[in-house]
């Protein structure tokens, strides 16, 4: 059995998973994140922002903040630029005082979308960052967050735990 998104019910459940993934980063000793605040949009049209994440980071001199606008696409099809064309991403980032935009997809983005993000990263005059995580990349990050498995992946969690009890 593999960790998959089959246990995630819908887009709202996926957004909750994304939010909890970022909340869990504070317990990871491999980064300098000291606090994470999550600002979800709620139900209805979101204007290109499902979650606003504000990180407190420490460089051993001072704690500073970094914000990311996060959009989640829990679609069974690949995600193309048309899926995000209703929003001007640089304007969206600017309006929230964020550092960048992260798109997290259940499946893979199209080459057109990855090309768009590459161009935005190289040509953006405001030095905003544009990232896209495909489903496999996000799953590879989630597999390490075992505290999320019982809530979001209960069948997978039971499967893994069955090996521990048989030892």
Helices and strands as residue ranges (DSSP letters): G 5-7, H 11-23, G 24-27, E 33-40, E 51-58, E 63-73, G 81-84, H 89-95, E 100-105, H 111-123, E 129-133, H 135-142, H 146-152, H 154-165
